Amino acid sequence: MLPRAFNTKLYSDTLANWSYWFFMIGGLGFFVCLWLGGFWQGWQWNNPSIPFIDTVVALKPIWIVRFFSGVVMFAGITTFLYNFMATIVNAEGVKKGQNA
């Protein structure tokens, strides 16, 4: 959509693909982690002999996976924004070159 709006080519198809896969892997990791963590925590809450704080401590591995999934998603956002801005800057440079 951006190349059509600025009548130019996308700065890098490779960056667009990397951005997509970073989003996909990070989002999938986040989704699965939250899903499994919710089941795990719900199972522990149904057992009245487990103190609440133990349910919080038991989810530490889930937090670690969520953190790294978030880092991968952030890498996807950063890659996307870089490609987006480079496309706009490149389009403006092409337009200035055509006007001269």
Sequence and secondary structure as in RCSB ss.txt:
>XXXX:A:sequence
MLPRAFNTKLYSDTLANWSYWFFMIGGLGFFVCLWLGGFWQGWQWNNPSIPFIDTVVALKPIWIVRFFSGVVMFA
GITTFLYNFMATIVNAEGVKKGQNA
>XXXX:A:secstr
 HHHHHTS  S HHHHHHHHHHHHHHHHHHHHHHHHHHHHHHHHHT TTS HHHHHHHTHHHHHHHHHHHHHHHH
HHHHHHHHHHHHHHHHHHHHHHHH 
